[in-house]
């Protein structure tokens, strides 16, 4: 699949990246390579594979998942206890988006 320079600039804008002219060609090649890989993955026959939301396995004590146990919520005051700036029950942070 061929990616145009316009599409590269659009994706870079979505990612809030400021690219130099030399970087556009490299990113264009990288994106094309990624899409080619997806095309190869689409060729794999997955008709016999059942859909899953999460991969679960029997691993006994080595399982990475823990049992769900309800706990009390943290609460506003405890959450904001070490906040650099807070106000009206919320964290205050500097503005980072200039659009």
C-alpha positions as CSV (number, residue, x, y, z in Angstrom):
1,X,0.0,0.0,0.0
2,X,1.4,3.4,-1.0
3,X,1.3,6.2,1.6
4,X,1.4,9.7,0.3
5,X,3.3,12.6,1.8
6,X,0.1,14.3,2.6
7,X,-1.0,11.3,4.7
8,X,2.3,11.2,6.5
9,X,1.9,14.9,7.4
10,X,-1.7,14.2,8.6
11,X,-0.6,11.3,10.8
12,X,2.3,13.4,12.2
13,X,-0.2,16.2,13.0
14,X,-2.5,13.8,14.8
15,X,0.6,12.6,16.9
16,X,1.6,16.3,17.5
17,X,4.9,15.7,15.8
18,X,6.9,18.3,14.0
19,X,8.8,16.6,11.2
20,X,11.7,17.9,9.2
21,X,11.8,17.3,5.5
22,X,14.2,14.4,5.8
23,X,12.1,12.6,8.4
24,X,9.0,12.5,6.2
25,X,10.5,10.0,3.7
26,X,11.7,7.7,6.5
27,X,8.3,7.8,8.2
28,X,6.6,7.2,4.9
29,X,8.7,4.1,4.4
30,X,8.0,2.9,8.0
31,X,4.3,3.3,7.7
32,X,4.2,1.5,4.3
33,X,6.2,-1.4,5.9
34,X,3.7,-1.6,8.8
35,X,0.8,-1.7,6.5
36,X,2.5,-4.4,4.4
37,X,2.9,-6.5,7.5
38,X,-0.8,-6.1,8.3
39,X,-1.6,-7.3,4.8
40,X,0.5,-10.4,5.4
41,X,-1.3,-11.0,8.7
42,X,-4.7,-10.7,6.9
43,X,-3.7,-13.6,4.6
44,X,-3.5,-16.0,7.6
45,X,-6.5,-18.3,7.9
46,X,-8.2,-17.8,11.2
47,X,-11.5,-19.4,10.4
48,X,-10.9,-22.2,13.0
49,X,-9.9,-19.8,15.8
50,X,-12.7,-18.8,18.2
51,X,-12.9,-15.1,19.0
52,X,-11.6,-14.2,22.5
53,X,-11.7,-11.0,24.6
54,X,-8.9,-12.1,26.8
55,X,-6.4,-15.0,26.7
56,X,-6.7,-17.2,29.8
57,X,-4.6,-20.2,30.5
58,X,-4.2,-22.8,33.2
59,X,-0.9,-21.9,34.8
60,X,-1.6,-22.6,38.5
61,X,0.6,-20.5,40.8
62,X,2.6,-19.0,37.9
63,X,-0.5,-17.2,36.4
64,X,0.0,-13.5,36.0
65,X,-3.6,-12.7,36.8
66,X,-4.7,-12.3,40.4
67,X,-8.2,-12.9,41.8
68,X,-10.5,-9.9,41.8
69,X,-11.1,-8.7,45.4
70,X,-13.2,-5.5,46.1
71,X,-11.4,-2.8,48.0
72,X,-12.6,0.6,49.3
73,X,-12.0,3.5,47.0
74,X,-9.0,5.8,47.6
75,X,-11.0,9.0,48.2
76,X,-10.4,12.5,47.0
77,X,-8.3,13.7,50.0
78,X,-6.0,10.7,49.9
79,X,-5.6,11.0,46.1
80,X,-4.7,14.7,46.3
81,X,-2.5,14.5,49.4
82,X,0.8,14.7,47.5
83,X,-0.5,16.8,44.5
84,X,1.8,19.6,43.5
85,X,-1.3,21.8,42.8
86,X,-4.9,21.1,43.6
87,X,-8.2,22.9,43.6
88,X,-11.9,22.2,43.9
89,X,-11.1,18.5,44.5
90,X,-9.1,18.1,41.3
91,X,-5.4,18.0,40.2
92,X,-4.3,21.2,38.6
93,X,-1.9,20.7,35.7
94,X,-0.3,23.2,33.2
95,X,-1.8,23.5,29.8
96,X,0.1,21.3,27.3
97,X,-1.9,21.7,24.1
98,X,-1.5,24.9,22.1
99,X,-4.0,24.3,19.3
